[in-house]
């Protein structure tokens, strides 16, 4: 491999790493007045929903509307597959929900807390793409992107600090 090829490969790897993690600036205050257009609904009314404690009878998340989820203590949750990463903060809570995506594309799951999320279809993990703070200095604490086709998916949430979590599913603009 030539030096030029090695440098090109290193540049591609660096560019990929930059796309994977979204920037997270320090904030003096938090305000949802600065939400990007695709997340404006985040500041609106939130339907209340209890996440399931097992992979049967999953409640469905809407597309484009925020949901105030209630999670169960992590020890009481049985996942469809063990989470790809184990997180155990104090007062760890977890749960499962379903989402039906109407079309292929990149889909964003936005969260109010630093919860771990796995998305599965037919028992197989869907690889996540970019993640981080898409809407810095707002109450949207974390955003994770998934490239996915149309269909029904299981969303596993784990390692949430406490029982309350706001989630919203949107298409990447």
C-alpha positions as CSV (number, residue, x, y, z in Angstrom):
1,X,0.0,0.0,0.0
2,X,1.5,3.4,-1.0
3,X,1.7,6.3,1.4
4,X,-0.9,8.2,-0.7
5,X,-3.3,5.3,-0.3
6,X,-2.7,5.1,3.4
7,X,-3.3,8.8,3.9
8,X,-6.5,8.6,1.8
9,X,-7.7,5.6,3.9
10,X,-6.9,7.5,7.2
11,X,-8.8,10.6,5.9
12,X,-11.9,8.4,5.1
13,X,-11.8,6.9,8.6
14,X,-11.5,10.3,10.2
15,X,-14.4,11.6,8.2
16,X,-16.5,8.6,9.1
17,X,-15.7,9.0,12.8
18,X,-16.8,12.7,12.6
19,X,-20.1,11.7,11.1
20,X,-20.8,9.1,13.7
21,X,-20.6,11.4,16.7
22,X,-22.6,14.7,16.6
23,X,-21.0,17.6,18.4
24,X,-22.0,18.4,22.0
25,X,-21.3,22.0,23.0
26,X,-21.5,23.2,26.6
27,X,-24.7,25.1,27.4
28,X,-25.3,28.0,29.7
29,X,-29.0,27.3,29.7
30,X,-31.5,24.9,28.2
31,X,-34.4,26.1,25.9
32,X,-36.6,24.4,23.4
33,X,-37.0,27.7,21.5
34,X,-33.9,26.6,19.5
35,X,-35.2,23.3,18.2
36,X,-34.5,22.6,14.5
37,X,-37.6,22.5,12.3
38,X,-37.8,18.7,12.2
39,X,-38.0,18.6,16.1
40,X,-40.4,21.5,16.7
41,X,-43.2,19.0,17.8
42,X,-40.9,18.0,20.7
43,X,-42.0,21.2,22.6
44,X,-45.7,20.4,22.1
45,X,-48.1,18.1,23.9
46,X,-46.9,14.7,24.8
47,X,-49.0,11.5,24.9
48,X,-48.3,9.3,27.9
49,X,-47.4,5.7,27.3
50,X,-46.1,2.8,29.5
51,X,-43.3,0.8,27.9
52,X,-43.7,-3.0,27.9
53,X,-41.5,-5.1,30.3
54,X,-41.2,-7.9,27.7
55,X,-41.4,-8.3,23.9
56,X,-45.0,-9.2,23.8
57,X,-47.8,-6.7,23.3
58,X,-45.6,-3.7,22.6
59,X,-47.2,-0.3,22.7
60,X,-46.7,1.6,19.4
61,X,-44.9,4.9,19.1
62,X,-46.3,7.5,16.7
63,X,-44.1,9.1,14.0
64,X,-43.4,12.8,14.5
65,X,-45.0,13.3,18.0
66,X,-43.3,13.3,21.4
67,X,-44.3,10.6,23.9
68,X,-43.7,10.6,27.6
69,X,-42.8,7.0,28.4
70,X,-42.9,5.4,31.7
71,X,-40.2,2.7,32.1
72,X,-40.0,-0.3,34.5
73,X,-37.1,-1.0,36.9
74,X,-34.5,-2.7,34.8
75,X,-34.5,-5.9,36.8
76,X,-38.1,-6.5,35.8
77,X,-37.6,-6.2,32.0
78,X,-37.0,-9.1,29.7
79,X,-35.6,-8.0,26.4
80,X,-36.1,-9.6,22.9
81,X,-32.3,-9.8,22.8
82,X,-29.8,-8.6,25.5
83,X,-28.9,-5.0,24.9
84,X,-25.7,-4.5,22.8
85,X,-24.3,-2.4,25.7
86,X,-25.0,-2.8,29.4
87,X,-25.6,0.4,31.3
88,X,-26.5,0.4,35.0
89,X,-26.8,3.9,36.3
90,X,-28.4,4.4,39.8
91,X,-32.1,3.8,39.5
92,X,-31.8,2.1,36.1
93,X,-35.0,1.6,34.2
94,X,-35.8,0.0,30.9
95,X,-38.7,-1.0,28.5
96,X,-39.7,-2.0,25.0
97,X,-41.9,-0.2,22.4
98,X,-42.7,-0.8,18.8
99,X,-42.5,1.6,15.8
100,X,-43.8,1.1,12.3
101,X,-41.8,3.0,9.8
102,X,-43.8,3.9,6.6
103,X,-40.8,4.2,4.2
104,X,-37.2,3.5,3.8
105,X,-34.8,6.2,5.0
106,X,-32.8,7.4,7.9
107,X,-34.9,7.6,11.0
108,X,-34.0,9.6,14.2
109,X,-35.0,8.6,17.7
110,X,-34.7,11.6,20.0
111,X,-34.5,11.2,23.8
112,X,-34.7,13.4,26.9
113,X,-32.1,11.4,28.7
114,X,-28.9,9.4,27.9
115,X,-30.7,6.1,27.5
116,X,-29.2,3.2,25.6
117,X,-31.3,2.2,22.5
118,X,-31.3,-0.9,20.4
119,X,-33.6,-1.2,17.4
120,X,-34.5,-4.7,16.1
121,X,-36.5,-6.2,13.3
122,X,-37.2,-10.0,13.2
123,X,-34.9,-10.5,16.2
124,X,-31.9,-8.8,14.4
125,X,-30.2,-5.7,15.6
126,X,-30.3,-2.7,13.2
127,X,-27.0,-0.9,13.2
128,X,-27.2,2.7,14.4
129,X,-25.5,5.5,12.5
130,X,-24.8,9.0,13.9
131,X,-25.6,9.8,17.5
132,X,-25.2,12.6,19.9
133,X,-26.7,16.0,20.6
134,X,-28.5,17.1,17.4
135,X,-30.3,19.9,19.2
136,X,-27.7,21.2,21.7
137,X,-28.9,23.4,24.5
138,X,-32.5,22.0,24.3
139,X,-34.2,19.3,26.3
140,X,-33.4,16.8,23.5
141,X,-30.5,15.1,25.3
142,X,-29.6,12.4,22.7
143,X,-30.5,11.6,19.1
144,X,-29.6,8.2,17.4
145,X,-30.1,7.6,13.7
146,X,-31.0,4.3,12.1
147,X,-31.1,3.6,8.3
148,X,-34.1,1.3,8.0
149,X,-36.7,0.1,5.5
150,X,-40.5,0.2,5.9
151,X,-41.9,-2.2,8.6
152,X,-42.4,-2.8,12.2
153,X,-39.4,-2.5,14.6
154,X,-38.9,-3.3,18.3
155,X,-37.2,-0.4,20.2
156,X,-35.4,-1.6,23.4
157,X,-34.5,1.1,25.9
158,X,-32.1,0.4,28.8
159,X,-29.9,2.1,31.3
160,X,-32.3,5.0,31.7
161,X,-31.6,7.0,34.9
162,X,-35.2,6.9,36.3
163,X,-38.6,5.8,35.1
164,X,-39.5,8.9,32.9
165,X,-38.3,9.3,29.3
166,X,-39.5,11.5,26.4
167,X,-39.0,9.9,23.0
168,X,-39.8,11.1,19.5
169,X,-39.4,9.3,16.1
170,X,-38.8,11.4,13.0
171,X,-37.5,11.0,9.5
172,X,-34.1,12.7,8.9
173,X,-34.8,15.7,6.7
